[in-house]
Amino acid sequence: TRPDTVNIILIILAIIAGALVLTSGIILIAVDNVFGAGNRFLDAMLSIYFIVFGAASIFCEIFMPYQLLSWIGFYARNIGKGLWFVFLGILVIQPNVNSYHLWGGIVVVVIGIVFCILHFLVGPSRPIIDNSRPN
């Protein structure tokens, strides 16, 4: 069952991208703000965004509630996920902070580009627990 295998691989890639964004937020708030590097307010806001959006990306890959589908419908298609991860990856890339943000952001952008390309080859992917349709 090749489409199921591809779907599982795409879910794992999206969870990895979400985990990298989440980890970037934790590192930015824990390490960089403690040592006072950079703009504290901007770093705190970016940290909150990274933590929330990284956790939301992981959550939506595992369990997509029907109620959220009307708000984040773009996440139901691979092209939407791809553009979302490109956007988050570009936000994460901060070469003047530390090397994790640079390389983590590049990996997230590459995962986003892979999703954009696979949109035209594979079609839509489904979350692990599919609650996208009401009973």
N, C-alpha and C positions, 0 to 999 in steps of 0.2 A: 504494500500500500504506500506508494511513493508520495502522494499528496499529504498523507498523515505525517510521514517522516519530515517532509519539508516544513509543514506547519509546526511541528515540535521544534525543529531547528530555529525557525523564525521566532518562536516564543522564547527560546533560550537566549537568542541574540538580543531581543528586546529587554529581557530581564537583566542581562549583563549591562546593557546601555543604561537602564534605570538605576542599577546598582552603582555604576560609575558616577552618574550624576549625583546620587544620594551621598556617596562617599566624598565627592568633591565638596558638597555643602558641609559635611561634618568636618572635613579637614580645614576648610576655609574658616569656619566659626571656632574650631577648637585650637588650631595651631596659629593661624595668621592673625587672628584678633587678639590672642593672648600676648603675642610678641609685639603687637602694635604696628605691624607692617601695613601700609596702605591706608585707604580711607575707611575708617571704622564703620560709618553708617552704610556706605555702599557695600562693603564686604558683608555686613550683617544682613542686609536686604537680599543680596545674592545668595547667601547661605540659606536663608529661609526659603527662597525660591527653589534652590537646588534640592533641598531636603523634601519639600512638599512635592515638587514635580517628579523627582526620582522615585519617591514612595508611591505616588499616584501611577506612574508608568508601570511599576512592578505590580501594583494592585490590579490595574486594568488588564494586564496580561494573564493574571491568574483567575480573576473573577470580574467580569464586565457586567455591572448592574444595568438593568433595562432603563432605570431612571436617568442614569448618566449618559446614555447613548444619545439622547436628544441634545445634550450640552456639548459633548465631545464626539460628535459623529465622525469627525475626521480620523479619529483613532481606530475606527472600524475597518479602514482600508490601509493597505501597505503603503500607498503613496502618502497618506496622512501621517502615518507613523514615521515614515522616512523623513518627511519635512519637519516633523516635530523633533526628531532626534538630531537633525542637522541644526535646527535652531538652538536646541539645548547644548549641543556640542560646541557651537560657536560661542555661546555664553560662557561655557566652562573654560574655554581656552584663555588662559591668562599667563603668558610666558614670563611676566615679571614677578609672579607670586612664587611658584615652585614648579618643578618639572612634572609633578603628578597632574596638575591642571592642564598643562600643555599636552601631555601624552594621553591622558584620560579624555580630554576634549577631542583630540584627533581620532581616537578609537570610536567615540560616540558619533562623530561626523561620518566616519567610514561606514559604521553600521547603518546610519540613516541613508547614505547613498545606496547601500546594498538593498535596503527596503524599497527605495524608489525604483531601482532597476528591476527587482523581483516583482513589483506590482504588475509590470507588463508581461512577465513570464509565468507567474504562479496564480495570481488573482488574490482575492481577499483571504485573510487568515482569521482563525477563530481563537478566542481565549480558551484556557484549559477548562474552566467551568463556564459554559455558555448560558447566560441568562439574558440574552439580547432580545428574546421574544417573550411577551407575556403569556401566561398560561390561559 
